[in-house]
Amino acid sequence: MRMLTSTGALVTAAACSLLLAPSALATPPGDNGTVKIHDAATGEELRKNEPHVCTFYLDAFGFDAGQQVDWRIEAWAPTADVKGKEAESGSLALDASGHGRTADLSLPDGHYKLFWTFDGEHGSAKHKVFWTECDADDGKPGEKPDDNPGDKPGEKPGDKPGEEPSAEPSTPANEKPSTPADTKPTPAPTVNGASGDLAETGSSAPVGVLSAVAAALVAGGGYLVMRRRRAQQER
């Protein structure tokens, strides 16, 4: 009888231990989860910290459901003019799975430290240090665009900016183009061995002489006609 009672007590104790074991092993609410710095182009599913970013966001996961978070970012050595000066801050309500993210953020290039506090925490705030380096994304250090005006579109090497072509002709309008020294006038064609001349027509004699002869012949013919008429009247 005593043995049965002892056995029953052992079974009851074992059952109670099994029922209470999950509660004893479960993590107490409070300091759960972690927060990461993510580049703006990085997906929220990545659980890896990215300490060198330009535009970025804060990504939290694994916290208790619905926890309220307050966060701030402070300027940090060695780039901070005043260490601990607040650069950005905000608050965030996590979802039922303990996940949440901020909007995209941007800060001047430098070194910063994130402080992440939340409802129910038992220890100190969670924190992350990181760098913002936006200038490094513009190109290789020391590399600058070529300032040579000849390389700009629409300009030829050697052209001076703002210089317009001259609108004046190289030769004045009232000046006749010079005749090359070796250019000679074309000789007039010859007729019957004599050179052509506008004052000559079919003969080498001048036009004036021929005109005088013709006039004399006309006068002589007229004289002969009048004399003949007189002779006929006297008969």
ABEGO torsion letter per residue (X at the ends): XAAAAAAAAAAAAAAAAAAAAAAAABBBBEBBEBBBBBBAABBAABBBBBABBBBBBBBBBGBBBGBBBBBBBBBBOAABABBGBBABBEBBBBBAAGBBBBBBBBBBBEBBBBBBBBBGBABBBBBBBBBBBAAAAAEBBGBBBBABAAABBGBBBGBBBGBBBBABBABBAABBBBBBAABBBBBBBBBGGBBBBAABBGBABBAAAAAAAAAAAAAAAAAAAAAAAAAAAAX
